[in-house]
Structure formats: structure tokens, C-alpha cells
């Protein structure tokens, strides 16, 4: 089956289907359930993550259906009842979904998505929702770290060929753009999602010609606008930059304006300093220097501290795979069920404190300092609770009660938006460009101390007193069993 024809409904853990059959046989299939998708730790011990992948999750939920061959496959397993398979054949998604918009900074233990609906359906979508949100949030977060290290210099995503499969390349490029990259080498992502495709030449272009100079001339003739030449195929300083300068002079004589050179190997700091001097001495101070070759935020930060003369970066494998920490630990946990119209909170208890969940149907609020516009903390409340920002409010951290703080002069904003209403999508997904702009604006609301790569300031996700009381009551009950 080709890429464009895939039905991804069966991209699920097998136990989602066995549980669904079990719910059906035990008369629990239509029990209204609430599931939260959240993550426990920021990758690389960073200060925050970036929400991404919602648009692909929406596309999945919009197209849930079991084809005849899916039903036959499940029947062949010999463990599913006939009535359940009939239910799947007539499957119609009926869930309500809320989510934090893509591009929003997000923090551990707060729901970034909540799904409410019949137990069979709300449980079934777990795997694919985690795939979408975990992957793209990971890459968007990594991309933003790299972009911040570049200190305003453009960063291009160059990692398609090192991605974990073609979907990893396509959606990784989208996520990198949301996180702040200026564009991608992945052409199909530009075609389908509007993330600008960028690129010039490979070393093979140079090698195809009898000489490096001839290769540069041919490329400049084909692409006189935005000409960027790769100068490290043979020797950056002895041939690459001198030959580029020769071609740039010829272009200038024709009234054309060269754009840049790219260095893809060697000591980037050393080579860029000398290349910059050579270009300046020949009257090309506006020609930019692009660096690539296994870069990440730490290498970029170090070479800039060393005075590298780099104007932009191409970052590949260490971005598209988030090589330094390739897992975003998002999880999907039951938070409540409905019984006779009443919401019954549910909690997962563990000896590992970090795995204890926050129960109930919740709302996520972000509190902003009205004098600075900076985010102060996030607060989880029971759905229906209101944070009145016209009155002082106590931030309550249940793990560190001595850190109670009375807030005034703040504004409270709900973060989650309605995505599906009874299985119908009611959310208009923004373009990747709009999400990127929104992400940049939201990041401006975070203190710089939160953006440090090492030992960032801790941002608190607190519980309202009402929600904490419910959680504590459930914990006491669990411990008494």
C-alpha cells in the first residue's frame, strides 16, 4: 500500500483491541471515560517543552475506520467475539477532545490533551495520539534549543536522510519549523505543509565536473539568485574559497549578487574566521557563511563563543533524531469515568512518586505577571473551577508547601481548546507558519532563566486546593486498601 493510501486505524498496540473487546463483553464499552495525555520530564533536563503534533492527531481521529481487511485480520486471531467485530465494522468516533494548541510551551504533569468518550474509543486512540504528540513535541523542543543556541542566526533542518523512517523526516521537518527553524531540506514537507524547502548542492555536484571552479561556474549559471557554494569538497582555504571568490567576481561583473558559501567539515571556527577574512578582503562582506556537519546546540554555542564567523546553520541528524535524548516520555492515563451522570475521579498510585497521576476532569491555566507579561506558573483545576484574577491567589505546590505564594496583579488564561465535540472536529488548525509565529510569541513570555540548557529555573505546575484535596483523598483511600 502506498504512503498516500494508508489507513492508520490499526496502528495501535494490540492490547488496545483486546481491552476494547473486554470492555464490550463486560458491558463497559459505552462507559464515559476521561483520559489525559501528559509527559513527566522535559528532555535533556530542559526548562520546558513545546507542544506539537496536534494536527496529525486530528487527522487520525477524523479518519478512524476499520476496513473489511482489518475486520478479517482480527477475526483470524480467534479471540474476538462476533458482536465486537460488528461494532468495529460500524465504528463511528464520538469522543470529545481538548488540547493545548501547537507551539505552546508545556510542562511536566499537566494534560496537553484530554479525551472524553466511550471507554472503547477513548482507550483505543492512545497509541496513535502518543506517536503524534511524543514525536513532534520532541523534535520541536530540540529544534528550539538549537535555534536559541544560534542566537538569532537562521537554522535550517537538514536531517531527512538520517530520520527514523520517512514519516520521521516529514513530520520531524514540520516540528523543527514550529520550533524555530527557518526551513527544511525535506521537499515534501514544503509541498504538503508549507515549511520552506531550502538547499543548494552536495559534494557529488563538485565531483561530477572536471574541476571545482567549473562546478561553481555551472551552478552559478543555473542559479544566479541566492548562489551558495559548497567549499569543502577538496580544500576549503586552498581551493574552495578562492574558487568561490573567482565565481563571485564573475557574477558581480554580470550584475548578479552571490549569497554565500557553506562549510561542511573540518574545524568550523578556524575555517570560518579565515574564510570571512578572505571574502572581506576581496570585497564580499555581504556573502554569508553557512556551517553544517553534525551540529547541535552545544557545538553551536561553543563555536560562537570561540568567535566563529557563521551566519546560519544547517543541522541534520542530531536534530531530526534528537540524538542526545531521543524519547519524549508522554503517557496516556485514565483520569475519571462517569457513572449516573457524575464524574468519578480515578488515580494511578505508585511507589514511584513521579508516576502518581493527577485525577479528575481538569482545566489547565497559565498565570501571567501583568507588569512584565511573563508566565508565573501553571495551575491545574477541576473542570468548572475559575481562577479569579481580580483577587489575590495562592499558588500551592503540594510537594513543597512552604513555597506557597500569594499572587496579585496577574492574569489567568485557560490553555486547552476544544478540538472535537461528539466526534466532530470543531477546531481550525493553523498553518505551520502561523504556529511557528505563535510559538515564538509564547516563548517570549518565559523568563530567560527558564531557557538555560543546564540547570534551568524550575517552573511550577500547581494544583488548585480543590483538586489537591481530591487527589489526597484518593491517595488516602488507596493506602488504606
C-alpha positions as CSV (number, residue, x, y, z in Angstrom):
1,X,0.0,0.0,0.0
2,X,1.4,3.4,-0.9
3,X,2.0,6.2,1.6
4,X,-0.9,8.3,0.4
5,X,-3.4,5.4,0.7
6,X,-2.7,4.2,4.3
7,X,-5.5,3.7,6.8
8,X,-3.7,4.2,10.1
9,X,-6.6,2.9,12.3
10,X,-4.7,-0.3,13.0
11,X,-1.6,1.5,14.1
12,X,-2.2,0.6,17.7
13,X,-0.9,-1.6,20.4
14,X,-2.7,-4.9,20.3
15,X,-3.8,-4.6,23.9
16,X,-5.9,-1.6,22.9
17,X,-8.0,-4.0,20.9
18,X,-8.1,-6.8,23.5
19,X,-9.2,-4.3,26.1
20,X,-11.8,-2.9,23.8
21,X,-13.2,-6.4,23.3
22,X,-13.1,-6.9,27.0
23,X,-15.0,-3.7,27.7
24,X,-17.5,-4.7,25.1
25,X,-18.1,-8.2,26.6
26,X,-18.4,-6.8,30.1
27,X,-20.9,-4.2,29.2
28,X,-18.4,-1.3,29.8
29,X,-17.8,-0.3,26.2
30,X,-20.0,2.8,26.5
31,X,-18.8,3.9,29.9
32,X,-17.8,7.5,29.6
33,X,-14.1,7.8,30.4
34,X,-11.6,10.7,30.6
35,X,-8.0,10.1,29.6
36,X,-5.2,12.7,29.9
37,X,-2.1,12.8,27.7
38,X,0.8,14.3,29.5
39,X,4.6,13.9,30.0
40,X,6.7,13.5,33.1
41,X,10.1,15.0,32.3
42,X,11.4,17.7,29.9
43,X,14.0,16.2,27.5
44,X,17.6,16.8,28.4
45,X,16.6,18.3,31.8
46,X,15.4,21.4,30.0
47,X,13.1,24.1,31.4
48,X,10.2,23.4,29.1
49,X,8.9,21.5,26.0
50,X,6.9,22.7,23.0
51,X,3.6,21.2,22.1
52,X,3.5,19.8,18.5
53,X,1.8,17.1,16.5
54,X,-1.8,18.0,17.2
55,X,-2.7,18.5,13.5
56,X,-1.6,14.9,12.7
57,X,-3.6,13.6,15.7
58,X,-6.6,15.4,14.5
59,X,-6.2,13.9,11.0
60,X,-6.0,10.5,12.6
61,X,-9.2,10.9,14.7
62,X,-11.0,12.4,11.7
63,X,-10.3,9.2,9.7
64,X,-10.8,6.4,12.1
65,X,-12.5,3.4,10.4
66,X,-12.0,-0.3,10.2
67,X,-11.7,-1.7,6.7
68,X,-13.0,-5.1,5.7
69,X,-9.5,-6.5,5.7
70,X,-8.9,-5.1,9.2
71,X,-12.0,-7.0,10.4
72,X,-10.9,-10.1,8.7
73,X,-7.4,-9.9,10.2
74,X,-8.9,-9.5,13.7
75,X,-11.3,-12.4,13.1
76,X,-8.4,-14.6,12.1
77,X,-6.9,-14.1,15.6
78,X,-9.8,-16.2,17.0
79,X,-10.1,-14.3,20.3
80,X,-12.6,-11.5,19.5
81,X,-16.4,-12.0,19.8
82,X,-18.6,-11.7,16.7
83,X,-20.6,-8.8,18.2
84,X,-17.4,-6.8,18.9
85,X,-16.2,-7.2,15.3
86,X,-19.6,-6.0,14.1
87,X,-19.2,-3.0,16.4
88,X,-15.8,-2.2,14.8
89,X,-17.2,-2.6,11.3
90,X,-19.8,0.1,12.1
91,X,-17.3,2.2,14.2
92,X,-18.0,5.9,14.4
93,X,-15.8,8.2,16.5
94,X,-17.9,10.0,19.1
95,X,-15.3,11.5,21.6
96,X,-14.8,15.0,22.9
97,X,-11.2,16.2,22.8
98,X,-9.5,19.2,24.3
99,X,-5.8,20.1,23.7
100,X,-3.2,22.8,24.2
101,X,-2.5,24.4,20.9
102,X,0.7,23.5,19.0
103,X,3.6,25.9,19.6
104,X,2.7,26.4,23.3
105,X,5.4,25.9,25.9
106,X,4.3,22.9,28.0
107,X,5.5,21.5,31.3
108,X,5.5,18.1,33.1
109,X,2.4,16.5,34.6
110,X,-0.1,18.9,33.0
111,X,-2.6,17.5,30.5
112,X,-1.7,18.6,27.0
113,X,-4.7,16.7,25.6
114,X,-7.9,15.2,27.3
115,X,-10.1,12.7,25.6
116,X,-13.7,12.1,26.8
117,X,-15.9,9.4,25.4
118,X,-17.0,5.8,25.4
119,X,-14.3,3.6,27.0
120,X,-13.6,1.6,23.9
121,X,-13.0,4.7,21.8
122,X,-11.2,6.9,24.3
123,X,-8.8,4.0,25.2
124,X,-8.3,2.9,21.6
125,X,-6.8,6.2,20.3
126,X,-4.0,6.1,22.9
127,X,-1.2,4.7,20.8
128,X,-1.5,7.0,17.8
129,X,-2.1,10.1,19.9
130,X,1.2,9.4,21.8
131,X,3.0,8.8,18.5
132,X,1.9,12.1,17.1
133,X,2.5,14.2,20.2
134,X,5.6,12.5,21.5
135,X,7.5,12.6,18.2
136,X,6.8,16.2,17.1
137,X,7.0,17.7,20.6
138,X,10.4,16.1,21.0
139,X,11.7,17.5,17.7
140,X,10.1,20.9,18.2
141,X,11.7,21.1,21.6
142,X,15.1,20.0,20.3
143,X,14.9,22.4,17.4
144,X,14.2,25.3,19.7
145,X,17.2,24.5,21.8
146,X,19.4,24.6,18.7
147,X,17.7,27.8,17.4
148,X,18.3,29.5,20.8
149,X,22.0,28.5,20.7
150,X,22.3,30.1,17.3
151,X,21.4,33.5,18.9
152,X,19.3,34.8,16.1
153,X,21.2,33.2,13.2
154,X,18.9,31.1,10.9
155,X,18.9,27.4,11.4
156,X,17.9,25.0,8.6
157,X,16.7,21.5,9.2
158,X,18.9,19.2,7.1
159,X,18.2,15.7,8.6
160,X,15.8,13.9,6.3
161,X,18.2,11.2,5.3
162,X,19.1,10.4,8.9
163,X,15.5,10.4,10.2
164,X,13.8,7.4,11.7
165,X,11.8,6.5,8.6
166,X,10.0,8.7,6.0
167,X,7.3,9.8,8.5
168,X,10.1,10.8,10.9
169,X,11.6,13.0,8.1
170,X,8.3,14.6,7.0
171,X,6.8,15.3,10.4
172,X,10.2,16.0,12.0
173,X,10.7,18.7,9.5
174,X,7.3,20.2,10.3
175,X,8.1,20.1,14.1
176,X,11.5,21.6,13.6
177,X,9.9,24.5,11.7
178,X,7.4,25.1,14.5
179,X,10.3,25.1,17.0
180,X,12.0,27.9,15.1
181,X,14.0,26.6,12.1
182,X,13.7,28.8,9.1
183,X,13.2,25.9,6.7
184,X,14.0,22.3,5.8
185,X,15.7,20.2,3.2
186,X,12.6,18.0,3.1
187,X,10.8,18.9,-0.1
188,X,7.6,17.0,0.5
189,X,7.0,18.9,3.8
190,X,7.1,22.2,2.0
191,X,4.7,20.8,-0.6
192,X,2.2,19.4,1.9
193,X,2.7,21.7,4.9
194,X,4.3,24.9,3.7
195,X,7.6,24.7,5.6
196,X,10.1,26.3,3.2
197,X,12.3,23.9,1.4
198,X,16.0,25.0,1.2
199,X,19.2,23.6,-0.2
200,X,22.0,24.0,-2.7
201,X,24.3,21.3,-3.7
202,X,26.1,18.1,-2.5
203,X,29.8,17.2,-2.8
204,X,28.8,15.0,-5.7
205,X,27.9,18.1,-7.8
206,X,31.5,19.3,-7.5
207,X,32.9,15.8,-8.2
208,X,30.9,15.5,-11.4
209,X,32.9,18.2,-13.1
210,X,36.5,18.2,-14.2
211,X,37.3,21.0,-11.7
212,X,35.8,22.7,-8.7
213,X,35.9,26.0,-10.5
214,X,33.9,24.6,-13.4
215,X,31.4,23.1,-11.0
216,X,30.9,26.5,-9.2
217,X,30.5,28.3,-12.6
218,X,27.9,25.9,-13.8
219,X,25.9,26.2,-10.6
220,X,26.1,30.0,-10.6
221,X,24.9,30.0,-14.2
222,X,21.9,27.8,-13.3
223,X,21.0,29.6,-10.0
224,X,22.3,33.2,-10.2
225,X,19.9,34.2,-7.4
226,X,20.9,33.0,-4.0
227,X,24.0,31.2,-5.1
228,X,25.6,29.4,-2.2
229,X,28.7,27.3,-3.0
230,X,29.9,24.3,-1.0
231,X,33.6,24.9,-0.5
232,X,35.0,21.9,1.4
233,X,35.0,19.1,-1.2
234,X,38.7,19.3,-1.6
235,X,40.3,22.1,0.5
236,X,38.4,25.0,2.0
237,X,41.2,27.5,2.1
238,X,43.4,26.5,-0.8
239,X,40.8,25.9,-3.4
240,X,37.2,26.1,-2.2
241,X,37.1,29.7,-1.0
242,X,39.4,31.1,-3.7
243,X,37.4,29.4,-6.5
244,X,34.2,30.7,-5.0
245,X,35.6,34.2,-4.9
246,X,36.6,33.9,-8.6
247,X,33.0,32.9,-9.5
248,X,31.6,35.6,-7.2
249,X,33.6,38.2,-9.1
250,X,32.3,36.9,-12.4
251,X,28.8,37.1,-11.0
252,X,29.3,40.7,-9.8
253,X,30.6,41.7,-13.3
254,X,27.3,40.4,-14.7
255,X,25.3,42.4,-12.1
256,X,24.4,39.3,-10.0
257,X,24.7,39.1,-6.3
258,X,26.2,35.9,-4.7
259,X,24.7,34.7,-1.5
260,X,27.1,32.6,0.4
261,X,29.5,29.7,0.9
262,X,28.9,26.5,3.0
263,X,31.5,24.7,5.1
264,X,30.5,21.1,5.9
265,X,33.6,19.7,7.6
266,X,36.8,20.5,9.5
267,X,37.3,23.0,12.3
268,X,34.4,25.2,11.7
269,X,35.6,28.0,13.9
270,X,39.1,28.2,12.4
271,X,37.9,27.8,8.8
272,X,35.1,30.3,9.1
273,X,37.4,33.0,10.5
274,X,39.9,32.7,7.7
275,X,37.1,32.4,5.1
276,X,35.5,35.5,6.4
277,X,38.7,37.4,6.1
278,X,39.3,36.2,2.5
279,X,35.8,37.2,1.4
280,X,36.1,40.6,3.1
281,X,39.5,41.3,1.5
282,X,38.0,40.6,-1.9
283,X,35.1,42.9,-1.4
284,X,32.4,40.4,-0.4
285,X,31.4,41.4,3.2
286,X,27.8,40.6,2.4
287,X,28.4,37.0,1.4
288,X,27.2,34.7,4.2
289,X,28.9,31.7,5.6
290,X,26.8,28.6,6.3
291,X,28.0,25.8,8.6
292,X,26.8,22.2,8.7
293,X,28.2,18.8,9.8
294,X,26.8,17.0,12.9
295,X,25.9,20.2,14.8
296,X,23.8,20.6,17.9
297,X,23.1,23.3,20.4
298,X,26.2,22.6,22.4
299,X,28.6,22.7,19.4
300,X,26.9,25.8,18.0
301,X,27.2,27.5,21.4
302,X,30.8,26.6,21.7
303,X,32.0,27.7,18.2
304,X,30.2,31.0,18.6
305,X,31.8,31.6,21.9
306,X,35.1,30.9,20.1
307,X,34.4,33.6,17.6
308,X,33.3,31.6,14.6
309,X,32.1,33.8,11.7
310,X,29.0,31.9,10.9
311,X,25.8,33.5,9.6
312,X,23.5,30.5,9.5
313,X,23.5,26.8,10.3
314,X,22.3,23.5,8.7
315,X,21.6,20.9,11.4
316,X,20.8,17.3,10.5
317,X,20.9,14.1,12.4
318,X,21.2,15.5,15.9
319,X,18.1,17.5,15.4
320,X,15.8,15.2,13.4
321,X,16.5,12.2,15.8
322,X,17.0,14.4,18.9
323,X,20.1,12.3,19.3
324,X,21.1,13.4,22.8
325,X,17.7,12.3,24.1
326,X,15.5,10.5,21.5
327,X,12.5,9.8,23.7
328,X,9.7,12.2,24.8
329,X,8.0,10.4,27.7
330,X,4.4,11.2,27.0
331,X,1.8,8.9,28.6
332,X,-1.9,8.5,28.4
333,X,-3.7,7.8,31.7
334,X,-7.3,7.4,32.9
335,X,-8.3,10.4,35.0
336,X,-12.1,9.8,35.5
337,X,-15.2,8.0,34.5
338,X,-18.8,8.9,34.5
339,X,-21.4,7.0,36.5
340,X,-25.1,8.1,36.5
341,X,-24.0,11.5,35.3
342,X,-21.4,12.0,38.0
343,X,-17.7,12.3,37.3
344,X,-15.8,9.8,39.4
345,X,-12.1,10.8,39.7
346,X,-9.5,8.0,39.1
347,X,-5.9,7.9,40.2
348,X,-2.9,5.7,39.5
349,X,-0.8,5.1,42.6
350,X,2.8,4.0,42.6
351,X,5.8,3.7,44.9
352,X,7.5,5.9,42.4
353,X,6.0,9.3,43.3
354,X,6.6,10.7,39.8
355,X,4.2,8.1,38.4
356,X,1.2,9.1,40.6
357,X,-1.3,10.7,38.4
358,X,-3.5,13.8,38.8
359,X,-7.2,12.7,38.9
360,X,-10.4,14.2,37.6
361,X,-11.6,16.1,34.6
362,X,-9.2,19.1,34.7
363,X,-8.5,22.5,33.2
364,X,-5.0,24.0,32.7
365,X,-4.4,27.7,33.4
366,X,-1.4,29.8,32.8
367,X,-0.8,32.7,35.2
368,X,1.0,35.8,33.8
369,X,2.5,38.7,35.6
370,X,0.6,41.7,34.4
371,X,3.6,44.1,34.8
372,X,6.1,42.0,32.8
373,X,3.8,39.7,30.7
374,X,6.0,36.8,31.9
375,X,4.5,33.4,32.8
376,X,4.5,32.8,36.6
377,X,3.1,29.2,36.9
378,X,0.6,26.8,35.5
379,X,-2.3,25.7,37.7
380,X,-4.5,22.6,37.3
381,X,-8.0,23.0,38.5
382,X,-11.1,20.8,38.5
383,X,-13.2,21.5,35.4
384,X,-15.6,24.3,36.2
385,X,-13.3,25.9,38.7
386,X,-12.5,29.6,37.9
387,X,-9.3,31.4,38.8
388,X,-10.4,34.9,39.6
389,X,-7.5,37.1,38.6
390,X,-9.2,40.2,40.1
391,X,-8.4,38.8,43.5
392,X,-5.2,37.6,45.2
393,X,-4.5,33.9,44.5
394,X,-2.3,31.4,46.4
395,X,0.0,29.2,44.3
396,X,0.0,25.9,46.1
397,X,2.8,23.3,45.4
398,X,1.8,20.1,47.1
399,X,5.3,18.8,47.2
400,X,6.8,22.0,48.8
401,X,4.1,23.5,50.9
402,X,6.5,26.1,52.2
403,X,6.6,27.6,48.7
404,X,3.0,28.9,49.0
405,X,2.9,32.4,47.4
406,X,0.2,35.0,47.3
407,X,-0.2,36.4,43.9
408,X,-1.7,39.7,42.9
409,X,-1.5,41.7,39.6
410,X,-1.7,38.6,37.4
411,X,-3.9,37.4,34.6
412,X,-5.2,33.8,34.3
413,X,-5.6,32.2,30.8
414,X,-7.1,28.8,30.0
415,X,-4.7,26.8,27.8
416,X,-6.8,24.0,26.4
417,X,-9.1,24.4,23.4
418,X,-12.0,22.2,22.3
419,X,-10.9,20.1,19.3
420,X,-13.7,17.5,18.9
421,X,-17.3,17.8,20.0
422,X,-19.0,14.4,20.0
423,X,-16.6,13.1,17.3
424,X,-16.9,16.2,15.1
425,X,-13.8,18.4,14.7
426,X,-14.6,21.9,15.7
427,X,-11.0,23.3,15.6
428,X,-9.4,25.0,12.6
429,X,-5.8,24.0,12.6
430,X,-3.4,27.0,11.9
431,X,-0.8,26.8,9.2
432,X,2.7,25.7,10.2
433,X,3.8,29.3,9.6
434,X,1.2,30.7,12.0
435,X,2.1,28.0,14.6
436,X,5.7,29.0,14.3
437,X,4.9,32.7,14.9
438,X,2.7,31.8,17.8
439,X,5.4,29.6,19.3
440,X,7.9,32.4,19.1
441,X,5.5,34.8,20.8
442,X,4.7,32.3,23.6
443,X,8.4,31.7,24.2
444,X,8.8,35.4,24.8
445,X,6.6,35.0,27.8
446,X,9.1,32.7,29.5
447,X,11.9,34.1,31.7
448,X,15.4,33.7,30.2
449,X,16.4,31.7,33.3
450,X,13.9,29.0,32.2
451,X,15.7,28.8,28.9
452,X,19.1,27.7,30.2
453,X,20.5,24.5,28.8
454,X,21.9,23.4,32.2
455,X,20.1,23.8,35.5
456,X,17.2,25.9,34.2
457,X,14.9,27.7,36.7
458,X,12.0,25.4,37.8
459,X,8.6,26.3,36.5
460,X,5.8,25.2,38.8
461,X,2.7,23.3,37.7
462,X,0.5,23.5,40.7
463,X,-2.9,22.1,41.8
464,X,-5.8,24.1,43.0
465,X,-6.8,23.4,46.6
466,X,-9.9,21.6,45.4
467,X,-8.0,19.3,43.1
468,X,-5.3,18.6,45.6
469,X,-8.0,17.7,48.2
470,X,-9.5,15.2,45.7
471,X,-6.1,13.8,44.9
472,X,-5.2,13.5,48.6
473,X,-8.5,11.8,49.4
474,X,-7.9,9.2,46.7
475,X,-4.3,8.6,47.9
476,X,-5.5,8.1,51.5
477,X,-8.1,5.6,50.2
478,X,-5.6,3.7,48.1
479,X,-3.1,3.5,51.0
480,X,-5.9,2.0,53.3
481,X,-6.5,-0.9,50.9
